[in-house]
Amino acid sequence: MNRHLITLIAFVAVLLSLVNVAHVASQIPASTLKAAGSSDKAPDADGFIQRWLILEPIGTNGLTDSAVQAAVRISSRLSPVTATR
């Protein structure tokens, strides 16, 4: 009896996971997400960069959590420079 129950539960779990995968695959992406028409896009009149390229972090020797935290502490004490047009 237990063996049949375990088999039934496993079958139902696999079936439900397949239904979930099919549902996720059939979802339509948001209408605001569009493929780029060209590879270059100039900043707008205010200098806003409209197209970003996000890269994975690059591993390097000596870059530790404490080194990053120290750099953030130092940069937070600096005053911002205002640019004029």
DATA-V770093 format. One record per pair of residues at least 12 apart in sequence whose C-alpha atoms are under 10 Angstrom apart, sorted by the first residue. I is the first residue (numbers start at 1). J is the second residue. If there is no record, write none. Layout:
I:J + I:J
This chain:
36:51 + 39:51
